[in-house]
Amino acid sequence: MKLAVSYDADGTILTMFNPEKMRGADFTVHYVPSKGEKHEVLEVPKDLEAVPFTDLHKVARVNAKNGSARLERHH
């Protein structure tokens, strides 16, 4: 599963949504990140797929080290 994720410099998730739900037959909604915010479509790791969507931002963060961002469990 992939999610569009916006995050700050510390990897804190600010906004999250399913990018497939932002398209219809007659429209596409685009997300414009705020200043200082990064935005990417990321794969959700298997260990986080069981977490309810409404709780995912509480247990996950974005690790953007080494030039590639990925979702990981927040310790």
Secondary structure, DSSP 4 states (H G I P E B T S, - for coil): -EEEEEE-TT--EEEEE-GGGGB-SS-B----PPTT-EEEEEEPPGGGTTS-HHHHHHHEEEE-GGG--EEEE--
